[in-house]
Amino acid sequence: MSDTTAAILFIAALIAALAVVYRPLGDHLYRVVCSTRHLRAERVIYRLVGVDPGGEQSWSGYARGVLAFSAVSVLFLYAFLRLQNHLWLSLGLPAVDPDGAWNTAVSFVTNTDWQSYSGESTLGHLVQMTGLAVQNFVSAAVGISVAVALVRGFTRSRTDRLGNFWVDLVRVTVRVLLPISAVAALVLIAGGAVQNLSGGTDVHTLTGAVQHVTGGPVASQEAIKVLGTNGGGFYNANSAHPFENPTAWTNWLEVFLLLAIPVSLPRTFGRMAGGDRQGYAIVAAMAVLAVGSIVTINLLQGSHHGTVPTAVGAATEGTESRFGVLDSATFAAATTLTSTGAVNSAHDSYTALGGGVTILNMLLGEIAPGGTGSGLYGMLILAVFTVFVAGLMVGRTPEYLGKKISAREVKFASLYFLSTPTLVLAGTAVAIVTGWGRAGMLNSGTHGLSEVLYAFASASNNNGSAFAGLTVSGTGYNTALGLCMLLGRFLPIVFVLGLAGSLAAQQPVPASTGTLRTDQPLFVGMLVGVTLVLVALTFLPALALGPLAEGL
């Protein structure tokens, strides 16, 4: 079988498997977030934290819950990292430096899992298992909870209630993430992933599975896989390490796991919105963007010009020979299209245009299918923009799911959209013009710019992967990227919840002959077009100076 045929089968099997789980997993998520029944274990947690599971919150109360929980998580994890040398199972490793502890604590609480250190030489088992691994679960659950709150805003009327953040957080963790991760961990162990408490991969198979499922890099704990920057987990080789990703079929499984929940959430949205076709429209737009990215990066990596790539048949530098160029390219596309960051090849070694595709994937806002929860609410924000543009074209007030998109809603959506590009472009500009920023660059010129642009795109979009070739362990990058991760996560969440509250307070308007059908192929095409145009207008100059200039 040729490499090309094998790559096509890899992608086809992936699409088929995602199609199979779309309905049952989406329905399960729907039942979890809409159920009125509380499990016994959940009731115990509610009593411990003093939460009334029957009480619902306004959008501001929901936002305060998200921010308070995340703030306490950052402080706890920061203390854990700073006190590591006094903890059990520290392996004799010293405490993490203040700026490194800040960066890492923010990274994992924001579901970024960016890592500016070498996992195998910096963190002990206890910090990995009870510090970082816990955040792999709950930070992903926060994203799903916020997405569900936004959908409630569309589906409820004349109310200021969006549900209960603490109930959503606990249910998603207990009923979705933990069970799927436990099963996935057993499968990965069967495939050869190591689980032990000596040397390397650790007790981390369970949490490594969660990293794939939740959208954090696959940390060495299933290796906990790719926690971030130079690979992640215990090994910088990340998902290219045989302890973390032993075989070709575990490589396929990891790609499937990081896509499964984000792909299934539109089904949940459709069920909650009262029309399955609404969910199909959203997942179709995600699929168009995702398939386009995967095909493009495979073509660029598999048939790139140049003496050496032409001689060997592909751009092989930086790829794991067990997986090959094309399957590595598919992994790269999937991990940058989602808020995952796991890598099984060195993106810095990709062709200029191939590496540019990985940057573009993140600059899209990671909405195809995006992170766990963040992909859905990001795509719904773009759907709001789409109906707004359509309304301007026909001269009528735009509507989406029976709710008018007025000036207030557009302001929330605009603030959401502008927050991340501001962080990416401002952060890149500051790094390029400062001494500490240029000192970390391995390369100058267009490729050096690509490395810095990738880092700030990854941090601001809470992806967590790195281009490599950029030393980010200094105080300057740790501080700047930490701020981008923090603001890139929670500013959009606040704007999403504000939009949800504004929508929930409205009285639904009946559909008329002039209402844009948002469950039709026309809307899907418009949604994809609006997404690409918005990103192109925002980031084309930066891309032109970096990967496009280098590639041409």
NUROTOR-831563 format. One record per residue (C-alpha): residue in one letter; residue number from 0; z, x, y. Coordinates in steps of 0.05 Angstrom, whole numbers, plus 32768, in hexadecimal, padded with zeros to 4 digits. Each point is the difference from the previous one (the first is absolute). Layout:
# NUROTOR-831563
  res    n     w     u     v
    A  NUM     Z     X     Y
...
# end
This chain:
# NUROTOR-831563
  res    n     w     u     v
    M    0  8000  8000  8000
    S    1  7FED  801B  8044
    D    2  8034  800A  8037
    T    3  7FDD  7FCB  802A
    T    4  8002  7FCC  7FC8
    A    5  8049  800F  7FF3
    A    6  8011  7FF8  804A
    I    7  7FDB  7FBD  8003
    L    8  8027  7FE8  7FC3
    F    9  8041  8018  801F
    I   10  7FF3  7FD6  803F
    A   11  7FE5  7FC4  7FD9
    A   12  803E  7FFF  7FD3
    L   13  802C  8005  803D
    I   14  7FDE  7FC5  8022
    A   15  8003  7FD7  7FC0
    A   16  804A  800E  7FF6
    L   17  8010  7FEE  8048
    A   18  7FD9  7FBF  7FF8
    V   19  8029  7FF0  7FC2
    V   20  8044  800A  8022
    Y   21  7FEC  7FE0  8043
    R   22  8012  7FBA  7FEC
    P   23  803E  8009  7FD3
    L   24  8021  8035  802C
    G   25  7FEF  7FDB  8040
    D   26  801D  7FC0  7FE2
    H   27  803E  8024  7FEA
    L   28  800A  801B  8047
    Y   29  7FF6  7FB9  801A
    R   30  8036  7FE4  7FD2
    V   31  802F  8039  8013
    V   32  7FFC  7FF6  804C
    C   33  7FFD  7FB4  7FFD
    S   34  8036  7FF3  7FCC
    T   35  8040  7FDB  8012
    R   36  8025  801D  7FC5
    H   37  802B  803F  8004
    L   38  800C  802C  7FC4
    R   39  8048  8012  7FEE
    A   40  7FF4  8049  8012
    E   41  7FE3  7FEC  8042
    R   42  803C  7FD4  8011
    V   43  802E  803B  7FF2
    I   44  7FD9  802A  8032
    Y   45  8002  7FC9  8034
    R   46  804C  7FFC  7FFA
    L   47  8007  804C  8005
    V   48  7FD9  8004  8041
    G   49  801A  7FBE  801C
    V   50  7FBE  7FDB  8003
    D   51  7FF8  7FB4  7FFD
    P   52  7FC1  7FF9  7FD5
    G   53  7FF6  7FB9  8018
    G   54  7FFD  8013  8049
    E   55  7FBD  800F  8021
    Q   56  7FF1  802C  803B
    S   57  7FD5  7FFD  803F
    W   58  7FCC  8036  800A
    S   59  8030  8028  802B
    G   60  8037  7FF9  7FCC
    Y   61  7FD0  8015  7FC9
    A   62  7FEB  803C  802A
    R   63  8048  8013  800D
    G   64  800D  7FFE  7FB5
    V   65  7FC5  802E  7FF2
    L   66  8013  8031  8037
    A   67  804B  8000  7FEE
    F   68  7FF3  800C  7FB6
    S   69  7FCF  8037  800F
    A   70  802D  8022  8033
    V   71  803A  8002  7FCF
    S   72  7FD1  801A  7FCB
    V   73  7FE8  8039  802D
    L   74  8048  8014  8011
    F   75  8016  7FFE  7FB8
    L   76  7FC5  8028  7FE7
    Y   77  8007  8033  8038
    A   78  8049  800B  7FEE
    F   79  7FED  8005  7FB6
    L   80  7FCE  8037  800F
    R   81  802E  8026  802F
    L   82  8039  7FFF  7FCE
    Q   83  7FD6  8010  7FC3
    N   84  8024  8042  7FF1
    H   85  8041  7FDA  7FF6
    L   86  7FE4  7FCC  7FD1
    W   87  7FFD  7FFC  7FB4
    L   88  7FBE  8016  7FE0
    S   89  7FEC  8027  803E
    L   90  7FE6  8038  7FD4
    G   91  8021  8031  802F
    L   92  7FCE  7FF0  8038
    P   93  8017  8004  8049
    A   94  8003  7FC7  8031
    V   95  7FBF  7FEC  8020
    D   96  7FF6  8018  8048
    P   97  800D  7FCB  8036
    D   98  7FB7  7FF7  8014
    G   99  7FE9  7FFE  7FB8
    A  100  8036  7FCE  7FEE
    W  101  7FEC  7FD4  803A
    N  102  7FB6  8002  7FED
    T  103  800E  7FF2  7FB6
    A  104  8032  7FC8  800D
    V  105  7FD0  7FDD  802F
    S  106  7FC6  800D  7FD0
    F  107  801F  7FDD  7FC5
    V  108  801F  7FC6  8026
    T  109  7FBC  7FF1  801F
    N  110  7FDE  8001  7FBB
    T  111  7FD7  803D  8017
    D  112  801D  8034  7FD1
    W  113  7FE3  8038  8029
    Q  114  801F  8041  7FE9
    S  115  8003  803F  802A
    Y  116  8022  8029  7FCA
    S  117  7FF5  8016  7FB8
    G  118  8023  7FCD  7FD4
    E  119  8011  802F  7FC6
    S  120  8024  8032  802D
    T  121  8021  7FD3  8034
    L  122  8021  7FC2  7FE1
    G  123  802F  7FF6  7FC6
    H  124  7FFF  7FC8  7FCD
    L  125  8034  7FD3  8020
    V  126  7FDD  7FFE  8044
    Q  127  7FBD  7FF3  7FDE
    M  128  801B  7FC8  7FD4
    T  129  8032  7FDB  802B
    G  130  7FE5  8012  8045
    L  131  7FB5  8004  8000
    A  132  7FF2  7FD5  7FC3
    V  133  8029  7FC5  801A
    Q  134  7FD7  8000  803F
    N  135  7FC0  7FFF  7FD7
    F  136  8016  7FBB  7FE9
    V  137  8020  7FE1  803E
    S  138  7FCF  801A  8034
    A  139  7FC7  7FE1  7FD9
    A  140  8028  7FBF  7FFA
    V  141  8008  8000  804C
    G  142  7FB4  8001  8008
    I  143  7FF6  7FC5  7FD0
    S  144  8037  7FD9  8022
    V  145  7FE0  8008  8045
    A  146  7FBD  7FEA  7FE4
    V  147  8020  7FC2  7FE2
    A  148  8022  7FF0  8042
    L  149  7FBC  8003  8024
    V  150  7FE1  7FD1  7FCD
    R  151  803A  7FD0  800B
    G  152  7FF0  8002  804A
    F  153  7FBA  7FE6  7FF0
    T  154  8017  7FCB  7FCF
    R  155  803D  7FE4  8024
    S  156  8000  7FD5  803F
    R  157  802F  7FEE  8039
    T  158  8036  802F  7FE7
    D  159  801D  8043  8012
    R  160  8015  8011  7FB8
    L  161  7FD9  8034  7FD7
    G  162  802D  8007  7FC4
    N  163  8038  8031  7FF1
    F  164  7FF0  804B  8001
    W  165  803A  8012  7FD2
    V  166  7FEB  7FCD  7FCC
    D  167  7FB7  8017  8002
    L  168  8015  8049  7FFB
    V  169  802D  7FF5  7FC4
    R  170  7FD0  7FD2  7FDB
    V  171  7FC4  802D  8007
    T  172  8027  803C  7FE9
    V  173  8023  7FDF  7FC5
    R  174  7FC9  7FD1  7FE7
    V  175  7FC1  8028  8010
    L  176  8007  804B  800C
    L  177  8035  8011  7FCE
    P  178  7FE1  7FDC  7FC4
    I  179  7FB9  8019  800D
    S  180  8019  8047  800A
    A  181  802A  7FFF  7FC0
    V  182  7FC3  7FEB  7FD7
    A  183  7FD2  8031  8023
    A  184  8032  8038  7FF5
    L  185  8000  7FF4  7FB5
    V  186  7FB5  8001  7FFE
    L  187  7FFE  8041  8027
    I  188  8033  801F  7FD1
    A  189  7FD4  7FEC  7FC6
    G  190  7FC7  8023  8024
    G  191  8027  8041  8004
    A  192  8026  7FFC  8042
    V  193  8040  8028  7FF9
    Q  194  8045  7FE0  8008
    N  195  803C  802E  7FFE
    L  196  8037  801E  802A
    S  197  7FEB  8048  7FF9
    G  198  7FCE  8027  8027
    G  199  7FD0  7FD1  801E
    T  200  7FEB  7FB9  7FF8
    D  201  8044  7FE4  7FF8
    V  202  8019  7FBB  7FF4
    H  203  7FC8  7FEC  802C
    T  204  7FCE  7FDD  7FD6
    L  205  801B  7FBD  8017
    T  206  7FFE  8012  8049
    G  207  7FBD  8022  7FF9
    A  208  7FE4  7FBF  7FE6
    V  209  801E  7FDD  803B
    Q  210  7FDE  8031  802F
    H  211  7FBD  7FEA  7FE5
    V  212  8013  7FB7  8000
    T  213  8021  7FFF  8044
    G  214  7FCF  8029  8027
    G  215  802A  803F  8008
    P  216  7FE1  803F  7FE5
    V  217  800B  8005  7FB6
    A  218  803B  802E  7FFE
    S  219  8010  8030  7FC9
    Q  220  802E  7FCD  7FE4
    E  221  7FD1  7FE6  7FCD
    A  222  7FF9  8029  8012
    I  223  801D  7FF1  804E
    K  224  7FBC  8012  8017
    V  225  7FE1  8010  803F
    L  226  8035  7FF9  8032
    G  227  7FD4  801A  8036
    T  228  7FE7  8039  8023
    N  229  7FEB  8037  7FD1
    G  230  8002  7FD8  7FC2
    G  231  8045  7FE5  7FF8
    G  232  8036  7FF2  7FCF
    F  233  8017  803C  7FDA
    Y  234  7FBC  8021  7FFF
    N  235  7FD1  800C  803A
    A  236  7FC6  7FF7  7FCF
    N  237  8013  7FB7  8002
    S  238  7FD6  7FD1  7FD5
    A  239  7FD6  803C  7FEA
    H  240  803E  801C  7FDC
    P  241  7FFE  7FF2  7FB5
    F  242  8049  7FEB  8000
    E  243  7FF1  7FCA  8033
    N  244  7FBA  7FEC  7FEC
    P  245  7FF4  8019  7FB9
    T  246  7FBD  7FE2  7FEC
    A  247  7FC1  7FDF  8019
    W  248  801A  7FBB  7FED
    T  249  8042  800A  8024
    N  250  7FD6  8014  803C
    W  251  7FDD  7FBD  7FFC
    L  252  8042  7FDC  7FF7
    E  253  801D  801F  803E
    V  254  7FC5  7FE9  802A
    F  255  8008  7FBA  7FE3
    L  256  804B  7FFE  800E
    L  257  7FF9  8014  8049
    L  258  7FCC  7FC9  800A
    A  259  801D  7FC7  7FD6
    I  260  8032  7FE0  8030
    P  261  7FD8  8008  8041
    V  262  7FC3  7FE1  7FDD
    S  263  8029  7FC6  7FE5
    L  264  8024  7FEE  8040
    P  265  7FC4  7FD9  801D
    R  266  8008  7FD1  7FC5
    T  267  8048  7FF5  8016
    F  268  7FE7  7FF4  8046
    G  269  7FCD  7FCD  7FE7
    R  270  8035  7FDA  7FD8
    M  271  802F  7FFE  803B
    A  272  7FC8  7FEB  802F
    G  273  7FED  7FC7  7FD2
    G  274  7FBB  8019  7FF0
    D  275  7FED  8034  7FCC
    R  276  7FBE  800B  8024
    Q  277  8026  801C  803C
    G  278  801C  8036  7FD3
    Y  279  7FBC  800D  7FE1
    A  280  7FE3  800B  8046
    I  281  8035  8034  8012
    V  282  7FFA  8026  7FBE
    A  283  7FB4  7FFE  8005
    A  284  8003  8022  8044
    M  285  8030  8034  7FE3
    A  286  7FD1  800A  7FC5
    V  287  7FC2  800B  802B
    L  288  8023  8036  8028
    A  289  8020  8020  7FC3
    V  290  7FC1  8002  7FD5
    G  291  7FD9  801C  803B
    S  292  8032  8038  8009
    I  293  8003  8011  7FB6
    V  294  7FB5  8002  7FF8
    T  295  7FF7  8029  8040
    I  296  8033  8035  7FEE
    N  297  7FE5  8006  7FB9
    L  298  7FBA  800B  801B
    L  299  8017  8034  8033
    Q  300  8029  8026  7FCC
    G  301  7FCF  7FF9  7FC7
    S  302  7FBF  8012  8022
    H  303  8013  802A  803C
    H  304  7FCF  8033  801C
    G  305  8010  804A  8000
    T  306  7FF1  803A  7FD2
    V  307  803F  7FFD  7FD5
    P  308  8007  7FB4  7FFA
    T  309  7FB6  7FFB  7FEF
    A  310  8006  8037  7FCB
    V  311  803C  7FE1  7FDD
    G  312  7FEB  7FB7  800A
    A  313  8038  7FEA  802F
    A  314  8034  8017  8032
    T  315  8033  8018  7FCE
    E  316  802F  8028  802C
    G  317  8047  7FE4  8001
    T  318  7FF6  7FCF  7FC7
    E  319  8025  7FFD  7FBE
    S  320  7FD0  8012  7FC8
    R  321  8021  7FCE  7FD0
    F  322  7FEB  7FC6  802D
    G  323  7FC0  801A  801E
    V  324  7FE2  7FF9  8045
    L  325  7FED  7FB7  7FFF
    D  326  8041  7FE4  7FE3
    S  327  8026  802B  8032
    A  328  7FD6  7FE3  8038
    T  329  8010  7FBA  7FE9
    F  330  804A  8011  7FFF
    A  331  7FFA  801D  8046
    A  332  7FDF  7FC1  801A
    A  333  8034  7FD2  7FDF
    T  334  803B  8028  8019
    T  335  7FE8  8002  8048
    L  336  7FEB  7FB7  7FFF
    T  337  8048  7FEE  7FED
    S  338  8042  8017  801D
    T  339  800A  802E  7FC5
    G  340  7FF1  8049  800D
    A  341  7FFD  8016  7FB8
    V  342  7FC9  8034  7FF4
    N  343  7FE2  8020  7FC3
    S  344  7FD4  8030  8027
    A  345  8002  8027  8041
    H  346  7FE1  7FD5  8037
    D  347  7FFB  803D  802D
    S  348  7FCE  801D  7FCE
    Y  349  7FD3  7FC3  8002
    T  350  7FBD  8003  8023
    A  351  8005  7FF4  804A
    L  352  7FE4  7FBA  7FFC
    G  353  8026  7FF1  7FBF
    G  354  8041  8014  8022
    G  355  7FEB  7FD6  803C
    V  356  7FFD  7FC3  7FD4
    T  357  8049  800A  7FEB
    I  358  8013  8004  804A
    L  359  7FD7  7FC2  8010
    N  360  8022  7FDA  7FC8
    M  361  8043  800A  8021
    L  362  7FE5  7FF3  8046
    L  363  7FE9  7FBB  7FE8
    G  364  804A  7FF0  7FFF
    E  365  8004  8003  7FB4
    I  366  7FEB  7FB9  7FF7
    A  367  7FD1  8007  7FC5
    P  368  802C  7FED  7FDD
    G  369  8035  8028  8026
    G  370  8049  8009  7FF1
    T  371  802E  7FD0  7FDD
    G  372  8005  7FC9  8033
    S  373  7FE7  8029  803B
    G  374  7FB8  7FFA  7FE7
    L  375  8004  7FB4  7FFF
    Y  376  8020  7FF8  8045
    G  377  7FD0  8034  801D
    M  378  7FC4  7FD9  7FE5
    L  379  801C  7FBE  801A
    I  380  8007  801F  8045
    L  381  7FB6  8013  7FFC
    A  382  7FF0  7FB9  7FEA
    V  383  8022  7FE8  8040
    F  384  7FD3  802E  8028
    T  385  7FC3  7FE6  7FDA
    V  386  800C  7FB7  800E
    F  387  8010  8012  8049
    V  388  7FBC  8023  8006
    A  389  7FDE  7FC6  7FDE
    G  390  8022  7FD0  8031
    L  391  7FE6  8028  803B
    M  392  7FBA  7FFD  7FE3
    V  393  7FFE  7FB4  7FFB
    G  394  802C  7FF1  803C
    R  395  803B  7FDD  7FDD
    T  396  8049  800F  7FF3
    P  397  8004  802A  7FC1
    E  398  8027  7FE6  7FC4
    Y  399  8018  801F  7FC0
    L  400  801F  7FD7  7FC8
    G  401  800B  7FC6  8030
    K  402  8023  802A  8035
    K  403  7FE3  800D  8045
    I  404  7FF7  8049  8012
    S  405  8013  7FFF  8049
    A  406  8011  8037  8032
    R  407  8045  800B  7FE3
    E  408  7FE6  800B  7FB9
    V  409  7FC9  802E  8017
    K  410  8032  802A  8027
    F  411  802B  800A  7FC2
    A  412  7FC2  8011  7FD7
    S  413  7FE7  8030  8035
    L  414  8042  8024  8005
    Y  415  8000  8006  7FB4
    F  416  7FBA  801E  7FFF
    L  417  800B  8030  803A
    S  418  8042  801D  7FE9
    T  419  7FE6  802B  7FC7
    P  420  7FC2  801C  8023
    T  421  802B  8014  803B
    L  422  802E  8027  7FD2
    V  423  7FC7  8021  7FD9
    L  424  7FD8  8015  803D
    A  425  803A  8013  802C
    G  426  8022  8027  7FC8
    T  427  7FC0  8025  7FEF
    A  428  7FF4  8011  8049
    V  429  8047  801A  800A
    A  430  7FFC  802C  7FC2
    I  431  7FBC  801D  8013
    V  432  8017  8015  8046
    T  433  8044  801C  7FEF
    G  434  8012  8043  7FE2
    W  435  8028  7FE4  7FC6
    G  436  7FC7  7FD1  7FEF
    R  437  7FCB  8036  7FFE
    A  438  802E  8031  7FDD
    G  439  8003  7FD2  7FC3
    M  440  7FB4  7FFD  7FF8
    L  441  7FE1  802A  7FCA
    N  442  7FBA  7FF3  801B
    S  443  7FE4  7FFE  8045
    G  444  7FC6  7FD7  801B
    T  445  7FEA  7FBE  7FE3
    H  446  8023  8008  7FBD
    G  447  8042  8012  8023
    L  448  7FFA  7FC0  8029
    S  449  7FF3  7FD9  7FC0
    E  450  8040  801C  7FE2
    V  451  802A  7FEA  803C
    L  452  7FDD  7FBD  8006
    Y  453  800C  7FF3  7FB6
    A  454  804A  8010  8007
    F  455  800C  7FD0  803A
    A  456  7FD4  7FCA  7FE0
    S  457  8028  8007  7FC0
    A  458  8044  7FFE  8023
    S  459  7FF0  7FC8  8032
    N  460  7FE1  7FD4  7FCA
    N  461  803A  800F  7FCF
    N  462  7FD1  801E  7FCC
    G  463  8023  8041  7FEF
    S  464  7FC7  802A  7FE5
    A  465  7FEC  8041  8022
    F  466  7FBF  8024  800B
    A  467  8022  8043  7FF1
    G  468  7FEF  803D  8029
    L  469  8034  7FEC  8033
    T  470  8048  801B  8002
    V  471  802B  7FC5  8013
    S  472  8045  801A  7FEE
    G  473  8012  8017  8046
    T  474  802B  7FDA  8032
    G  475  7FC4  7FEA  802A
    Y  476  7FD9  7FDE  7FC9
    N  477  803E  7FE5  7FDD
    T  478  8016  7FDF  8041
    A  479  7FBC  7FE6  8016
    L  480  7FEA  7FE6  7FBC
    G  481  8045  7FE1  7FF6
    L  482  7FF9  7FD9  8041
    C  483  7FB9  7FEA  7FEC
    M  484  8019  7FE8  7FBC
    L  485  803A  7FDA  801F
    L  486  7FD9  7FDF  8039
    G  487  7FC2  7FF6  7FD4
    R  488  802A  7FD8  7FCF
    F  489  802E  7FD6  802B
    L  490  7FD9  7FF1  8040
    P  491  7FCA  7FDC  7FD8
    I  492  8035  7FDC  7FD7
    V  493  8021  7FE5  803F
    F  494  7FBD  7FE8  801B
    V  495  7FEE  7FE0  7FBD
    L  496  8042  7FDA  7FFF
    G  497  7FF6  7FEB  8049
    L  498  7FBC  7FE5  7FEF
    A  499  801E  7FDB  7FC4
    G  500  8035  7FE0  802C
    S  501  7FCC  7FEA  8033
    L  502  7FD5  7FE1  7FC9
    A  503  8039  7FDD  7FDE
    A  504  8015  7FDD  8040
    Q  505  7FBB  7FDF  8008
    Q  506  7FEA  7FBB  7FEB
    P  507  7FC4  8007  7FD1
    V  508  7FBE  7FE8  801A
    P  509  7FD0  7FDA  7FD2
    A  510  7FBF  8022  7FED
    S  511  7FC1  7FE6  8021
    T  512  7FB6  800B  7FFA
    G  513  8006  803A  8030
    T  514  8037  8024  7FD9
    L  515  7FEB  8042  7FE2
    R  516  8006  7FFD  7FB4
    T  517  802B  803B  7FED
    D  518  7FF5  7FF9  7FB6
    Q  519  7FB5  800D  8002
    P  520  7FD4  803F  7FF8
    L  521  7FEE  7FFD  804A
    F  522  8049  800A  8013
    V  523  8007  8039  7FCE
    G  524  7FC3  8023  801F
    M  525  801C  7FF6  8046
    L  526  8044  801A  7FEC
    V  527  7FE2  803F  7FE2
    G  528  7FD4  8009  803E
    V  529  8039  7FF7  8032
    T  530  802A  8031  7FD8
    L  531  7FCB  8036  8001
    V  532  7FEE  7FF6  8049
    L  533  8048  8003  8018
    V  534  800D  8040  7FD9
    A  535  7FBE  801F  8015
    L  536  800C  7FF3  804A
    T  537  8046  801C  7FFB
    F  538  7FF8  803E  7FD5
    L  539  7FB6  8014  8002
    P  540  800B  8036  8036
    A  541  8037  8021  7FD7
    L  542  7FD8  7FFC  7FC0
    A  543  7FC2  801B  8023
    L  544  8027  803E  8017
    G  545  801D  800B  7FBA
    P  546  7FE1  7FED  7FBD
    L  547  7FBE  7FE6  801B
    A  548  7FF2  803F  8029
    E  549  8013  802C  7FC5
    G  550  7FD6  7FD9  7FCF
    L  551  7FC3  8000  802D
# end
